[in-house]
Amino acid sequence: MKPKSISWFKVRTIFISCLLFFCFVLIVGRMFQLQVLKKEQLYKLAAQQHYIQIPLVPKRGIIYDRKENELAVSIEVDSVYADPKKIVDVEKTVKDLASILQTDREELREKLKSRRSFEWVQRKISPKESGEIKALRLPGIYLLKENRRFYPNAQLAAHVIGFVGLDSKGLEGVEFQYDASLNGENHAWMMSRDALGRELVLGGPPLEKEDHYRNIVLTLDKPIQHVVETELSQAVQKWGARGGMAIAMEPITGKILAMASYPLFNPNQFYQYRAKSWRNRAVSDAFEPGSLFKAFLAAAALEEKVVRPSDSFFCENGAYKVYDRTIHDQTKHGWLTFQQILKYSSNIGASKVGEKMGKERLYRYICAFGFGEKTKVGLPGEGKGIVHHPRYWPPVVLDTISFGQGIGVTGIQLVTAFSAIANGGMLMKPTIVERITNEKGETVQSFQPEAVRRVISEETAKRVSVLLRATTEKGGTGEGAVPPGYDVAGKTGTAQKVESLLGEYSEDRLHCGFMGFAPVDDPKVALLIVIDEPQGNTTGGVVAAPVFKAIMEKILPYLSVHPKGTLMVKNTSDFSSRKETSGTEPLIDGVRVGEGAEKIVMPDLTGLAKRKALSRMEGKGLIIKVSGNGRVVEQVPKAGTVVEKGDICYLKFGTSL
């Protein structure tokens, strides 16, 4: 019996040993898993139990115009937080804070009675509110430095720049489109927790932090943007219109110099405006272009050689029946040449040219000019318009599209396509961002002009320019768009809006527009003006053309494009100009110098007080328009620009940042 007993003892010993060894292996394996494989994950879980992170708004990059004028900056402001455990008198604290911050007392009382050690009271308060709270020295109430977005020019270019929310995230415009680049690294204030999970405020927030943000340099030009917005606003208000848009583009590069939508809004207080006021109409809204579209019909017809400028068309004395529709002209015409069809903006003449083109060829050029697709300008909310394939065109649509009815386009599409005519037939991609820089100002990415495709030949583009120039000459629908001393190629447009309920065209709800470029021989600026629903029986030539003129006569001299016959003679510190007169006058650099209209060189008024600035301009014969108080922070035209007596000078006063 003894051997069996010894044998069973050995079995049990071996079994227990194996069991212990197996348990040991499990324990070692689990230790390896927890201490090596899951180390980082467990550290994070422990940190979540022992610490709490209070996210701080990161510093964002600056948004500049092309000359590096600041359009959007980040400034340090105070935010208010509370440690409820340290508050001595809750009711007194509620009363004092509510009177300063204008906040709801019940909500504030609930925060201050919290069992937590940290509660936000109000984020990003004004310096005045901050000073008043500091003066009270309320126990348990503290201030924390955060970054707040500030737009120093208020509503200037607001639809392009956009704005950010409370968390410093871009919500509209460039702020939204380039949010990832503009935002610096996120920072947080770390606080400890006790065993019960209550926050313990240990020390203050981090004061020094390294940000890695990007700055955005736009193609916008601040003085040009100011002029465009001012003139557009005045026109909309003058005509009691619903709204409007304007875009100025450099044809040879596709760079946008100005982009404005009306109504305007102030991004510093964006929450005080309706959401529809934030919409950038120039890139998002599709509308029927009306007679503006005849410029592209002309380009296509001349490129395809289906017409010549001298070809004549019978315009049916103002009424032309096509299937079940009757096309009307505003003025009755008989026989008109193709050039006259554009000059007088005949719908009937345009429809007959469209019939000669045919729907397939016309559609091909519509697409080639970029209609029906996004321009990829780099702004959020861009629309692609409405362009149907010819297979879906009812019989009358070929005729109506020829004069801009039955097709939907956006403002950015129109000015880009029109710039292709000014640029010798080459369609350029529109750009709003010129370059991106780092926090040191070093360029990390630049955007060069990009050609999309050749739409028409250079010869055709020149011929179209000649036809469009005739439109702005005496007797043409666009004669009111020409600033003295300049040549303009352009086209007016008046489009009826569709009544959404009836599905019919309205008689009194219109889009009135004008688009043109100048100078004709060497275009520097292409400009589109569209006024939405002006009151009264109006046309694009009456409503929009004068706005084009008012803008161009200010921005062309700013771009060093002076009226014909103007001579700039350099002195040691000044410029003078004279007009060409008789052949007996002396020549300087091949230009005759004589006595013409009196010219004035704009002095530099920047930094002058209002009284001194106005005193300096007294007696110069200029119309001075001022806004704001303080010292001159902006003047249009800029210093050194040659102006005539009777011109308007805009002076903006304020406090320089």
TIKOL-598288 format. One record per residue: residue in one letter; y, x, z of N, C-alpha, C, O in turn. Coordinates in steps of 0.05 Angstrom, whole numbers, plus 5000, padded with zeros to 4 digits. Atoms other than C-alpha are relative to their C-alpha. Last residue first. Example, Ala and Ser with C-alpha at 12.3 -4.5 7.8 and 13.67 -1.06 7.14 Angstrom:
s497649844999497952735143502249855014504449955018;a497650185000491052465156502450185000502450395013;
***
This chain:
l502349934983699949114321499550305000497750395013;s502049835012706948984296497850075019498250125043;t500449764983710448394328497850174987495650084984;g502050024979712947884279500050255016501750425015;f499349864976717547754220497849955021496549745022;k501650104978715347584149500650175025500450415025;l500049824978720447674094498549875023499149655032;y501350114977719447344026500050225022499150445018;c501149794983724347513971498949885025500349735039;i500650064972725647013916498850245014497150375003;d502849994992729047213851499749945030501549965045;g501150275001736146973836497050005007495949785011;k498650194983738647663819498949724996498349644974;e497550105011733248053785501449835021500249735039;v499850295002727848483817502749924988504650084988;v497550085013725649213812500049694997498149584985;t500350185022720349393863502749914988504549855003;g500149855025721750003905499649834976499949924953;a497849815004720049673971499650154974497450244968;k500049764983714949113964502350184994503650154973;p501349765012716448433933500350245019502050255037;v500950045028714548123982502549924984503749724991;q498050095019715948394052498749984972497150154965;e500950025028711548464113502349904982503849734990;v502749885002712248654186498949994972496950114965;v501350045026719748554191497350145001497250385004;r499249815020721748524265498449964974496349834975;g500549734992721547954315501150194979503450174970;n497949874985720847234294499250285007496950355007;g500649854976716646844244502550125013504750075004;s501850144982718046644172499550185024499450425022;v501049864977723646824124498049835015498149585014;k501650194985725546624053498750155023497350355018;i501649894978731247024021498649775015499849585024;i500650224982733846813953498150105021495950185015;l502850084998736747443922499849755018501449715037;g500550225018743947553900497149915000496249774981;k501749905022744648243931499249784981498049844960;g498549925024750548033974498450104977499550184956;e497650165007746848034039501450104976501950344973;m500550155025740148384037502349834992502349724970;r500449815022742148904089499649874973500249984952;s497449875007745048374134499850194977501550214960;l498550195016738547984130502850114992503850054971;a501350035026734648594152501549814982502049874959;k499449765016739548764208498849974972500050064953;r497249995007739448054236500750244982502250214962;k499350215019731947994232502950024991503550004968;a499650254987730348664265501149794980502249874959;l497350084993728049214219500149735014498449565009;g499349914973720949484222502849925008503649965031;t502150004980719649444147501050115027502250325028;l499050144976725949314107498150005023498749895044;d502250024981724649814051501249885026502850015040;p500049794979729849673997497649965019496349755019;m500650104973728149243935500050245020498550435017;v502449874990731449543873499649925029501449955046;i499749914973736349053842497350135008495250035001;k502549954986737448883769500550125028502650245033;e499849814978743348563735497450025015496249825022;a500150144974741648223669500050205023498750415021;g501450265002743648663611500249865026502249885041;e499550184978748249253599498649744996499149604976;g497450145003745349773553500349825024498849835043;v498950064974739850293550502749864995504549974982;r497150045000735450333488501049915028499749755041;v499250274993728450593498503049995002504350165015;g500650185022725651213463500849715006500249544989;d502950025004725251633526499349794979497349654982;i501249834979732651473539497049964997496049745001;l502950024996736451213479499250195022500250415024;p501549744999743951083476497049955006496349745016;e500249914973746650393454498350265001496750304983;t498049794996748850303382499750125028501050325034;g501049745010742449923364502050225005501350465001;s499649945029744649343407499150274993498650445011;t497850155012741649153474500250084971498250114957;e499349915027735349343511502249834989502349594993;k501250155022735649163585500850134973502850274971;r498150135018737149633643498449864977496149934973;s501150125024733549893703502149874984504149774994;s498250205012735150343762498749904974497050034963;f500750075028730550713809502249814990503449665006;d499950285007732351063874499149974971498750174957;s501050174979731951703915499849714992499349545008;t501149864977732952293870498849825021496949895034;n497949834988733851873808498750155023496250145026;k500349874974728351603764502450155008503450324992;v498949735001730151143706499950125028501150015047;m499949884973725850523699500950294997499650454985;l500349714999727350153635500350095028502250035042;t499149884975726149403629499550304999497250394993;g497249925002725749153557501150125025503450215026;k499349855025719448763569502950074999504649905007;p499350165024718548553641500750174976501750404979;h497250115000715349053689500549844974499249894954;v499850115027707949183703502749864999503049645010;s498649815018707949643764499949914971500050084953;l502149845012702749223801501250204979499750314963;y501349864978708248953846497850194990497350405001;p498449764993712148803783498850165023499050405024;l500049805021706248373761501850245005501050475001;i502149804997705348043829499950214977499050434981;k499849844976711947683834498050225001498650455009;e497549875000712947393765500550175025502450335026;m500049775018705547253762502750155001502750394999;i501749784989705446803823500350254983500750474993;a498849914975711346353802498450245012499650425024;k497549855006708746313730501250125026501950355027;f500849755013701746113751502450174995502450415001;v501149844978704645583798499250284989499750485002;p497849884985708945333740499150175024500450365031;a498749785015702645243698502350125015502650375015;a501149744994698944843751501450234986501550454997;v500649954972702744183756499350305005500450435022;v497850074982706344063690499550095028501450185042;g497649865008701644423642502449955018504250125021;g500249724992695544193680502550164993503350345008;t501849845016697643473671500050295011501650365028;t499349715004700942933712497950134983495850024976;n501249955026701142173718500750284991502750324977;g498450065023702742153792498550064974496350184975;q499150285002699742473854501749964975503350144967;p497150034996695943123848500849714995499649574979;e498850274996688443033855502950005006503749895027;d501850234998685843743862501549755007502749725028;i498950194980690344303838498449754999498149624978;v501050285003686844873801501149845024500949915047;i498850194982690045553787498849734996498849634973;l500850295003686246123755501449845022501449925045;l499450184978689246823746499349714994500049614972;a500750275009687147413704500249825024499249885046;v500850214982690948043722499249754984500649674966;k500449894973692148713690499049795019497549865038;p500250194977691248513617499550145026497650305029;d501449834981693549053567499849845026501249895045;d501049765012695948713503498450185019496750345010;v502150055019696448023533498850254988496450274985;p498950045027700248233595497749974980495550064984;a497649875009697847803628499950305008498550365028;f499949714993692047333637502550124988503550024968;g498849825019691346583639499850295009499050345031;m501049734997688345983673501150174978501450094955;f499149815020691545313686498750275005498550365028;g500349714998689044713722501450164978502250054958;c498149885018689843973739499950315003500250415025;h499749724995683843623768501950114980501550084956;l500249785020684942883765499750275013500550325036;r501049774984684242223802499350234981497450214966;d497949874985688741723766499150225019500750355032;e497549985015684641433709502250165015504050275003;s497750124988677841543741502550054983502650254969;y497849814997671741693698502549855011503249645000;e498149995023665941223709502250205007502750275030;g501149825021659741263753501750024976500850094954;l500150145026662240653792498650174978497750064958;l501350264997660740903862499649864973497549744969;s502849984992661941643850498649735001496349714995;e500150184976668441543811497049985007495449874992;v501950225001668242153765500149835025499949945047;k502249984981674342603763498349744998499349534990;q500450244984678742643701497650045019495650165011;a502650125001680243343677499949765018500849775041;t499750244984686943643658497449844998496849744977;g502250194999686744353632500649775019501649815041;t499750214981691744863609497549835001495949834982;k500950275009689945503573500449815023499749875046;g501050194980692646203576499249744988499649694964;a502050165015695046833541498749815021497849905042;v502250124986701547083572498149864980499049724963;d501750155019706847553545497649905016496350065030;y502949945001712047773596498749834978499749614971;g500549725006719647833597497150084998496450314995;p498249875019721047173632499350304996498950445016;p497749874986714946903668501750144979500750244959;v499249735008710646453623502350115016504549995014;a501449794985706945873653501050284996500050465008;g498849974973711545313632498750215017499550255040;e497549855001709645423559501450035027503050225030;g499749814978702545213574502550165000502750375012;t500350134974701944573534500450195023500950105046;g502850014990704844913473499849885027501849855042;g501450235011711644723443497149985009495949775007;k498450255001714745403456498449784985497449824963;e497449985014709345923469501349734998500249535006;t497849974980703945883522502750034987504750075001;t500050234982698645593476502350015020503249815029;a498550215013700446113423500249755018502149605016;r497249944997698046643471501849794988503949724998;l499250094973691346293474502950075007504249945022;l499950295000690546373399501049895027502549705028;v497750085017692447103401500349705000502549595002;s497649944984687647223459502549924985504449814997;v499750224980682146883419502550045016503949845022;r499250235015683347373361500349765019502249605016;k497249975007683147963409501049754985503349674990;a498550034975676547723440503050024994504649875005;t499850284994673647633370501749955025503349765025;e498250125021675248353352500449705006502649605004;e497249934993672248603418502049884980504149794988;s499149735009665748243402502950045008504449855015;i498850025027663447653444500950284993501250465010;v500250285008658947593506501049964971499749834955;r497950065019657448313522499649724990497549654980;r500850015028653248343584502549974983504649884992;v502350175002653548413660498849994972496550044968;a499950175024658149013667497449844999495249945002;e502750045012658449283738500349804977501049574980;p500050225020664749573769497449994985496350194976;q498649945024662650043826500149764981498449594983;f500850195020660849823896501750054975504149994974;s497850095017661050363948498949834978496749864969;q500950155023656350514006502549914984504449804996;v503050005001656650984065498949854976496649894969;t501250195018664051164060497050045000495950254995;e501449875022666451544121498649794983497249624994;g498550045025671451184165498850134976500050134955;k498349775003668551464230501849984975503450154969;e497950014979665650794250501950234998504150225010;n501049994973661950774183502350005020504649995012;t499649754986664750544116498849995028498349775039;i500850034972662850004066500250285013499250475003;r501749804988666149963998499549945029500849775041;e499649755015669749523948498350225011497150374996;v500249774982667348843972500250254983498750294964;i498150064979669648213933500050235020502050275035;t500549874975666348363867502249945020504549925013;p497750014981665847953803499250135027496950105036;k500950134976660448203754502450005020503550215026;m500449834977663848373689499049835024499749605027;l500150154975663048003623499450195023497450345022;m502149904981665148443564500249855026502349845040;g502650135005668748073507497950095019495649995017;g501249935025674848533503497249894995495750004979;n501349744999676548493576498650084974496750244975;a497949804996681447913570498950294999500450474993;i498350015024675947483540502250215002502850354983;a501649875022671147713595501650004974501450194959;s499549714999676547543646498550154979499350364969;f497549965014675946813624500850305000502050394980;a500450045028668646823643502550054984502550174963;t501749785009670047113711499649994970499850194956;v498349775002675946633723498450254991499550424977;l497950035020671646033706501650264997502050364974;q501249995027665346243743502250004979502150154960;i500749725004669446383807498750044972499050254960;g497649845005672645703802499350294994500550404976;t498649924975665945353797502550164992502650264969;v499649714997663344973736501350055027502449865040;g498949924974660444283722500250305003498250444999;i501049744991659344023651501450065026503850015030;g502950015000660143323623498750265007496350305003;q500950234985667443393603496949984998495850004976;g500449964972670244063584499349765017499849765041;f497449994986673243953515499749985030501549885044;s498249845016667044163476502950005012504350205008;i500049744989662843863531501950194986503050374998;t498549994975665143183508500050275013502050365024;d497150045004663043263435501650035026503750155026;l499149775015656143563450503049984996504550184998;v499449784981655343023504500950254985502650404996;v497149964998655942443455500750255016503050345015;p498749935025648642463431503050075003504050244989;p499750245017645642473501501750084976503150284976;w497350105007644143183524499949744985498549724964;y499350234984637343283557502849894994503749715008;r502050215005634443733503500649755017499649535010;p499350185022641044123506497949774995498649564984;h501149905025639244403575500649804977500649564982;h502650105009643744163630499250124974500950204958;v500349965029649444573661497249914992495250045000;i501950195011651844393731500050034969502049964956;g499050195020655244923773497849814990495649815000;k500649915028651845513805501049814979500549854955;g501450195017654745433875499550114972500850314964;e499250025028656545993923498349804985495849794988;g499450275009655545823996500749984971501849774962;p501950214994656146534022500849734988503249684984;l498950184980660347073988498049775004496749684985;g500449894974657647673950501349845022502049955043;v497649874992660147523880499850135028501450315035;k500849804980653147373857502450175009502350415011;t498849755008655947013795499150235018499550465011;k498249884980651246433807501050274990499650424976;e501349814982648346103745502050125019504450125013;g502750094994650045493702498450195017496150135024;f500050264988656045823670497149915004495349974988;g500850004972655546573660500149735013499749715037;f497549974984659346663594499449985030501350015046;a499149725003652546773560502550065016502850285027;c501649834982650046103587500950294999501050435020;i499450104973655745713554498550175021499650265041;y497549874991654846153493500849915028502050075043;r500649714997647545943484502550155010502350335027;y501449964975649345213498499550305005499750405027;l498050034979654345223441498850055027500050195044;r498349765000649145513393502149985023502750185036;e501649774992643944983412501850255002501650415021;k500549984971648944403413498450255008498950365030;g502750094994651844503344499350065029500350255041;m501549804986657844933327497149915004495350075000;k500749795019660544463274498450225013496750345000;e502050115018660143873323499250214979496850234971;g502649994986663744303375497849894982495649994982;v500849725001669544413326497250025013495550175003;k500949955028669843653317499250294996497450354980;s502650125004669943563393499050044972496650084967;a502049834987675644073400497249884995495350034991;g500349765016679943703348497850185012496150294997;i501350095024678843043385499450254982497350284971;n502850054994680543353452498449934975496150024971;s501150245012687043643425497049975007495450144999;s502350094984690044163471498949734991498749545006;y499450274991696744233435497849875017498049655026;k497350014990696144983428500849735011502149725032;l499849874974688644973424502849985011503149935035;i501850154982688344463368500150125028500249975048;q498550224989694344803337498449835019499449725038;q498149884981690345453328501749785013502349795037;f501549934976684645053297501950125021501650075045;t501649765004689544753248498650055027499249945048;l499349774984691744033260498250244992495950214987;w501349745006691743433214501150225017503550265019;g501450035025693842773246498450254995496450315009;h499749795020695842793319498449924975496449784976;k501350065026697042263372500650224980502950314977;t498050045021698942553440498549964974496650104968;q497750094985694442483502502349954980503949764984;d498149794996688442523456502449895015503149665011;h497150045003682842013462501450275003500550455017;i498749774990675242023451503049984994503749924971;t497649955016672041343441501550235014502350205037;r497749904986664841293465502450034981502050094957;d498950224984658940873441502550085015503549935033;y502150174990657141343383501349775016502849615005;v502549855002663241783374497849845014497949825039;k502450134990669641403361497650164994497050234971;y502349925016675941823353497549895013496849965035;a502450144991682741593377497750054981497950014957;g500350054971689241993376497649855010497349835034;n497650134988691541973304499549905029500549695037;e500450294999684542133279502349855013501949625022;c500350084972685042883294500349705004500949615026;f498550254997683743113223499549895028497249845035;f501850224991681543833226501849755003504049775013;s498750254992684744443191497949785007495849774994;d501550245009682145153186501249755012502049755036;s498450165019687645673197498549754991499749584977;p497650114988684645973260501649814982502949634991;r497949805000677946053225502549875012502849635012;v497250085006671845643240501750244997501050465006;v500150275010664245713241502749884994503049694979;k498650035026664846463245499649724988499449694964;e502050105019659746503302501149964972499649894953;e502149805001664546943342497849924980496750094966;l499149775015670346483324497850224998497650354977;a499750085028666645863346500950234983500050264960;a502650035012664146183411500349934970498850044954;a501449745001670946443431497449984986496750154969;a498749845020674345783414498750274996498350364974;l500750125026669345383454501250174977499850234957;f502749895005670545873511498849884975497250014961;a499849715005678045743510497350124993497150304976;k499649965028676644993503500450304993499950384970;f502549915013673644993572500450064970498750184958;l500349714995680544973605497650114985497550344977;s499149845023681144293570500050305005500250464986;g498250115019677043953624500750194978499050354969;p497649845006674044403676502049874981504349974980;e499750005029669243893707502650144992504750075002;f498250215011668144083779500050024970499350234959;a500350035029663244483822501849774990501949565003;d499650275013665544683891499750014970500850184957;s502050204994662545293926500249754984498249634977;v502749915007666045923901497949785003495749804992;a499949835024673445733898497250094992496850154968;r500350165024672445163947499750174975498550084956;n498649855021671245644005499649854973497649904959;r501449965026669245134057501850154980504150084976;w501049735001672445224126498950074973498650314966;s497849825004676644594119499250294998500750464987;k499549995029670244194110502450174993502750264971;a501749815013668344384181500550024970500250234958;r502550125009674344024210498450204984499550384972;y499950115027679444464244497349874993495249945005;q498050215000680744624317500149864973501649664970;y501250244988674245024322502049765001501149545006;f501550155021677145534273498949745011498649554996;q500550264987682345754325498449824981499149594977;n499849954971682846504308499549745016498749765039;p502649934989680246324239500050075029498050075042;n499749764985686745954223497450085013496449945031;f500650024972685745444168500350275013500350485000;l500549754986688345314098499149955029499349725038;p498449924977687744664060499150275012496850355010;y498250174983687544954007498649745005497549634986;s500750295001683245513979501949855019502749965040;a498850194980685446223963498949724995498549644973;m501650245003682346833929501049815022500949885046;a499350224982686347453915498249774995497449724973;l497649914986685248133882501049795020502249865040;i498450234993678047993861502450105017502050215039;k499250004971675148603827501849765005503749704990;g501250234986671748443760500849995029499749825044;t502049924980673249153735498649765013496449805024;i501649775009677049063669497950085020495950215012;p502050055021679248353685498350244994495950204989;e499449775018682648483753497949994978495550054983;m502149805005681947793784501150224982502750184965;a498849795017686647293817497950224997496850325017;i501449744999683446653843501450194981502050124958;a498849805018686946003862498450265003497750345025;m501249734998684545363894501450184980502650094961;g499749835022687244673910498650275004497650335026;g500649724995687344083956500550174975501750084956;r502249994980688343333961499350295008498650345031;a502749985009694943353925498050025023498850065046;g501650184983701643093949497150014993495749804995;w501250215015704843423889498349815017497049635006;k498050125018709743853928498849764985500149564982;q498350174984704643983983502149864983502749624987;v501650224990699444243935501749815016501549565013;a500750185022704644663899498449765009499049535001;q497650155008707544963962499449804978500549584979;s499450194979700645153987502449834993502449594997;l502050215001698745483921500649785020500549545014;e499450175023705245873920498149774997498849554989;t497450134996704346143991500649804977501349574981;e500250214980696946283983502649845003502649605005;v501750215011697946673918499749775020499949545012;v498550155021703847063946498349774989499449554986;h497850154987700147254010501549844979502149604984;q501250234986693847453972502149835013502049585012;i500750195022697947903926498849755012499449525004;p497550125011701248233987499449804978500749594977;k498650184981694348324021502549884989502949634991;d497549864995690548603961501749815016502549605007;l497550164997683348363962502450185004502150405017;t498449955024677948853938502649855002504449894985;l500150205021675048864008501750094976503350274978;v497549985015673649464053499849814976498249854958;i500150115027668149294104502850024987504849924998;n497550135008667349714166499749914971498350044955;r499049935026660349864193502649854995502949625004;y499350225017657949874265501050114973501350354969;h500749915026654250394305500549774980498649664968;d500550215019657150314374499550124973500550334966;e499749895027656650814431499249774980497049674982;k502350055016657950524499500550094972502850074962;e500149835024662550714555497449944985495249964996;l497449995011664250184607500050164973501550094955;p499549745013657349964627502750004986503349824971;p501249985026657949344672500550284988502350424997;g498750145022659749404745498550044974496550194973;g498149855016655649594806501249834978500749594976;l499849724991649349254831501950154982501250224959;v498049865016649548494824500450285012501550315034;l498449834982642948254854502050154982501250314966;e498649775011639847664817501650155021502950035038;r497150035000634947224855501450254990500650474997;g499050045027627647254835502949964998504049894977;l499950295006624947134905501149944972501549714965;a502750105001622847864913499849704993497849604983;d501549964975629848094894497249874998496549784976;r500750254987632448174823498650065026497250275029;s502650024986636248754794499549725011501449575014;m499850064971641848734742497249975012495349894998;m502550034986642349054672500649955030502050105043;w499549924972648648934631497549945016496749715018;a500550194979646748904558500750125027500650365030;h500049884973648849224494499549785020500149555016;n499850184977647549034421499850155027498350345029;e502450024984648949574370500449815023502549815036;g500949754988654949444325497449955015496249735014;n500750004972655648824282499150285010497450404997;l497650014983659248914216499350035030500850155045;s498649755002653049124177502450025019502850225032;a501749784990648548564201501450274999500950445016;d500250004971654048054194498450245010499250365030;y500449724993655648234121499750035031500550235042;q501549865021655047534091499250295008497150385002;f502850095001657147184155498350174981496150254988;e501049974973663647564169497049925001495450055015;v501049724999664747604094498850055028496950205030;g498749795016665346844093498750275002496350305006;e499050075027662846394149501050254986501550464999;l500750285007658946404214500949924972499749744961;g498450115022658747144233499049724992496649684990;k501650025024655547274301501649874978502949664983;s499249795019660147514356498250014975497950214963;d501949784997656547094409500550234980498950414977;l499649894973662546624415498250255004499050435019;g500350184977662346494340500450155026501250385026;v502449964984665046914282500049805023502149695030;f499549974971670046774226497350045014495250015002;g501750164983670746744150500750045030503050115036;i500949844977673947324112498049845017496149955026;v501549775008674246964045498950155024496550225025;h502450105013676346284070498250234989495850194987;a501950104980681246594119497449914987495249964998;a502749945011684847004065497849905019495650015019;l500249855025691246964106497150074993495750205009;q501450145021690546424159499750154974498350064956;a500550284997692246864219498549884976496249964972;n498450145020694347544194499649705000500449564982;p497149954996692047914257501849854980504249814986;y499150005028685047594256503150035000504449835003;f497250095003681847744323500950044971500250254959;r499049975027674547794342502849894998503449675009;r499450265012673147884416501250054972502750244968;n498549985025669848464451500349724988498549564987;e501650055024668048414524501750034975504150054977;k498949945026670848684590497949944978495650034979;l501749825015668248334653501250044972501949844959;l499349995028672447984706498350224987497850434998;y499649735011669947784775500649974970500149774957;i499150045028669947174821500850274988502550414999;g502350095016665847234886500749954971498949894955;p502649874993672047254930497849894982497649654978;l501950194989678347014893497450145006496350284989;r501949844985683547554883498049825014497649845038;l501150174979688747034860498150155018497850085042;a498050034978692847554821498949845023499749885046;k499949754984686747754780501949975024501350065046;i502449994983685847024759499950255017499150255040;e499850194978693046974736497650005018497849975043;g498049904981692647624696500249805024500449895047;s501249784986686247404661501950105022501050155045;e501950114981689246734642498850225017498350195041;k498550154980695247084611498149895021498749915045;p498949814980690847594576501649865022501649955045;s497549875009686947024544501150195021500350175044;i497550144993679746874561502450154991502250384983;k497849935018673547134527502649845004503449694987;r500149755016667846784562502750034985503849834976;q498950055026668546274619500250274985501050474996;v498150214996664946184685501449934974501449704966;w497649995017658646574670501849775007500949545009;e499450245016654046554730502550054983504650134993;f498249955023650747134767500249744984498249614977;s498049814993647547154836502050054977503950204980;r500249755014643546524828502350185008504350105020;r501349814983643245984880499650274987498750464999;s502649915009648445574842498850205020500350335035;k501950074979654145254879497250094993495350035008;l499249854976659345604835498249945024498250095043;k500649725004655945354771500550165026498950345033;e503049975001655644634795499350294996497450395008;r501050024972663044664816496950045000495950175019;l499349754986664944904746498950005028497950215038;e501749795012661244334712500550265014498650415019;e502850064991664543834759498150224989496450325004;r500449924972671444154749497149955010496050125024;d501050234985671444134673499350085029497750275033;t502850065004675644714646499249765018500649685036;q500150275012683044824637497249924994496649834971;l501749995024682245574651499849734986498749714964;i499349785018688045634700498549984974499750024952;s497250035008687744964735500950224981502650174964;a499850225019680144974735502949974991503349904968;l500949925026680045664767500449784979501149834956;d498449795011684445474826499250084971500850114954;k497350105005681144804841501750214986503150154966;v500250195023674045074834502849914992503549904969;t500549845023675745664880499949834975501049904954;k497549875007678845204931499750174975501450174958;e498050205009672744764930502650124992503850054971;v500750095027667745344934502149814989503049844966;d499150285001671045684994499649904971501249954954;v499450094973667746355011500649705001499449555016;i497750185000664446554946500449875027498549775039;k497749874987659847144955502549835001504649925010;k500649934972653346784943502350125015502450125039;p499750234982656246454880499550075030500749955047;d502349964982657047134845500249795021501549835042;a499950044971661846914789497350095013495250075001;y502650074989663547104718500249985031502150085043;v500250064971670047114679497149935008495849774995;s501650244995670747444611499749975030499750175045;d501550054975676447924596498349754998499249554986;v498950214984678748164527498249975025496150085027;e501250034973677748794486501449775015503949775017;i498349924978679748724413498649955026496949775028;s501150084974675548704350501950115022502750345021;v500449784982679148704282498649895026498649655030;a501650094977679648274220499450245018498450445008;l500250295003684648344162498449875023498849645030;e502050134984687049054175500149694996502249574999;n498650174981690849364117497949845015496149735003;e500749964972686249884086502049885020502549995041;k498249794992689449884017499750055030501550185043;r500649765015683549493989501850245007501250475001;d499550055029683948984044499750264986499050464999;y497449915011680549154110500449874972498549774960;i499850095028675148844153502850074990504849985002;i497550115009673949234218499749914970498350044955;g498449835018667049344247502549854991502749614994;r500550035029664448934304501950184985504050274994;k497649975015664049134378499349984970497350104961;p499549745011658048844412502650024985503749814976;v499350025029658248224455500750274989502450415000;l497149965004654748364521500650004970499150114954;p499149895026647848094537503050014998504449825005;i497750175008646448004612501050114973502350324973;q498149885018639548304624502149794993501549564985;i499050205019635448124685502250134983503850294993;y497349975011631248604725500649764982498949624972;h498349864981625148604772502950014990504750065006;q500150114972620748084740502150125018503149995036;q499050275001622748234668500049875028501649705034;a497150005002622048974682501249725000503349675011;a499049934973614948874707503149994999504449905018;l500450234982613148504643501150055028502349885040;k498150215008616349054601499749755018501749635026;y497349924991612749594638502049784994503849735010;l499950054972606249204628502750085012503849965030;q499950294996607249194553500349935029501949755036;e497350095008608849934551500349705005502449615014;k497949904982602650134591502849884993504149785011;k498150224996597749684554502450095018503749925030;l499850175024593450234523502249795004503749734985;v499649865025594550774574500649814977502749824964;q498249784996595150524646500650154974502650304972;l497450074988592249834637502050235000504450184996;q498650215016586849994586502749945012504749924997;f499049875024584950654620501649794983503649864971;m497749834993584550304687501250134975503650154973;r497750184995580149754656502550175008504750104999;g499150115026575550284626502549825004504449834988;v498649785014575150654692501149904974503449964966;i497449954985573550004729501650224986504050194982;l498250235004568349794677502750065013504850015001;v499149995027565150484678502049784993504049834980;f498149785001564850464754501150034971503550084968;c497550104988561749774751502150224999504550174993;f498850185019556450044702502649895011504649874995;f498949845022555150644748501449824979503549884968;l497649864990554450184808501350164977503850174975;l497950204996549549744771502650125009504850054998;c499150085027545650344745502349795002504249804988;s498549775011545250614816501149934973503449994967;i497450004987543149934843501850224989504250194986;f498550245008537649884792502850005012504849954998;i499149955028535250604803501749764990503849804977;t498049784999534950504878501250044972503650074968;r497550114990531449834870502250205000504650144995;v498950195020526250134824502649895010504649874995;k498849845022525350734871501249814979503449874968;f497549884990524250274930501450164978503950154976;w498050225001519049874890502750105011504850025001;s499350065027515150514876502149794998504049814982;i498249785010515350744948500949944972503249994964;s497550034986512550074971502050214990504450154986;k498650225012507150104918502849965012504749904999;p498949935026505250804940501549774987503649824974;k497749834998504750575012501150084973503650094969;m497650165000500050005000502550175000504650084990;
***
